[in-house]
Amino acid sequence: MRFFEFLRALASELTTGRNEDPSVVPRRDRAFRAPRAKDELGRAGEELAAARFKKEGWKILERNLSLPSCEIDIVARDGGNLVFVEVKTRRRRGYTDPYEEVPEVRRNRMRRAAGEYLRWRGLDRETPLRFDIAMIVWPEGEAPLFEHIKDAF
């Protein structure tokens, strides 16, 4: 399957003339599974975060981008920075610090995914990057609480 994705990306690059690296191909084909309540809550949290970032003047480049190393919730431009955002949405208060909600393994995967994204889009390795965390606590029937940690790791 990966071979066909590579060929598709290579054909796309040849026809569009873009400088994308065909060796880094986002995963598009996912097995269908029925949505769970937590999936819908997460999707709603990502929508809220993206809308908030747009309102702040960010340009949203990608949403739920599935790269070989991991899925990135939001890839955006904030001024000159390319920002990779991990969105965490919870129903109840009382969770740990948002930084602790993103374990070290996940942070390392996001760093690798950032390199893959740069190669895939043909961007310079010197592009300023930032990794943010958006934490949303959205109790049932209440307004969501939004916390944004810039340059979290």
Summary of the structure (lengths in Angstrom):
residues: 153
radius of gyration: 16.6
end to end distance: 33.5
largest distance: 51.5
contacts: 415
relative contact order: 0.17
helix: 37%
strand: 26%
